[in-house]
Amino acid sequence: MIIVHGTIPIRPDCREQALQLARRMADATRAEMGCISYDFYVGLSDPNTLMLFQEWESMDALMGHFQTEHMEEFLQALPNVVSGEITTKRYAVQSVDEDETPAEEVPPIIH
């Protein structure tokens, strides 16, 4: 699984426009093959910062996302509402089956 986290600072005077842009992008992206989740959130400490959290089944699915028409439209409109530097981080997540990990290698959970 691939996880992407981003922050997008938005101009206060374009906040509604940015939220509508984010909603359209999220709706279109959720319909893509390989998309597990795709959501924008408003920052609690700064309501003019959008947080983006997305999960993808594979790197191929994420790369396909970058080729979509709605991504192109989003990237064209984004400079009109952004007020600073956009940051993104990408993480590759691997799961381990319980059968593959001997119990003695797993630290105990202490409550």
C-alpha positions, 0 to 999 in steps of 0.5 A: 500500500502507498500512503501520501500525505500533503499540506496545502496552504490556501489563500483566505480570500479563496478558501471556498474556491479551494474547498470546492476544488478539493471536493471535486478532486476527492470525488473523482479520485475515489472512483479510480481503480486502486484508490483505497481512500482520498480525503482532504481535511481542514487544519485545526490550528490553521483553517487555511491549510488543507491536509491531504491523505490518500491510500493506494493499492500500489505505486502503479495505481498512484502513477495512473492517478497522475495521468487523469484528466481531473488531476490535470484540471486540479493542478491547473486551478491550484496556483489560483488558491495556494498561498505558500509551499505545498508539501507532500510525503509518500510512504510505502507500507508493508504488512506482515502476516502473523504466521510469518513473524515468530511470537518471540520477535514481537514485543509484548503490549503493555497497558 
